[in-house]
Amino acid sequence: MKKFTKEAIQELPKIPRLNLINSCTGYKSANLIATKTAEGVSNVAIFSSITHLGSDPALLGFILRPTIVPRNTYKNIKDVGFFTVNHITETMIADAHHSSASYDEHISEFDKTNLEETYHEGISIPFVKGSPVQILCKYLNEYDIKENGTIHIIASIEELFVEENLIQKDHWLRLDEENVVTINGLDGYCVPKLLDRFDYARPNVQTKSIL
């Protein structure tokens, strides 16, 4: 195996360093966060840092890069208080990736890609049409990460919309049924496939498949 010391990593040119460190931690979630400006302009951007924080209450979080440059998603969430999280499928990846381009806050990424906004009754924040898992979230809190200037956003899950074919008997969602993708590094998109599911692990009890 090739060894990279902390010093060797730091000495790499910027792009190789970004690629190495962003991919070494493994596959990440691939989601589109959709928001609206206070003036009603829709925004959508790709994120690979959304994580489960708890189920009681239902919480999720994600990381925002430093706000030393305009972050439209962050501004919209703070102004309006709500956003949606939308899973990305195999057919969406090129447009989802393009949503990371730095457009002005008054330009909607929905207008610059083939991504389409859709709405559910009583909700003014857009969702992404065709996404098999769509989550309405409410901003709760944020924490500054002093080590690198990023921000950890904490949100509650207010409503959840799921394609019925994903929902298994125990309410576990089988995401590979809709070709939901993951991200490897900054720009690699992969489609994972289910290998197995296992029963709850207990000491001195053999692990058993539940498929």
Protein Blocks (a to p, Z undefined) as FASTA:
>chain_A
ZZddfklmmmpcfklmmmmmmmmnopcdddddddddfkopacddddfkbccfbjbdcddd
dddddfkbccfklmmmmmnopacdddddfklmmmmmmmmpccdfkbcfklmmcbdcddde
hiabdcdehiabdcddddfbdcddfknopacdddddfbdcddfklpcfkopacfklnopa
cdehjlpccddddfbdcddddehiacddfZZ
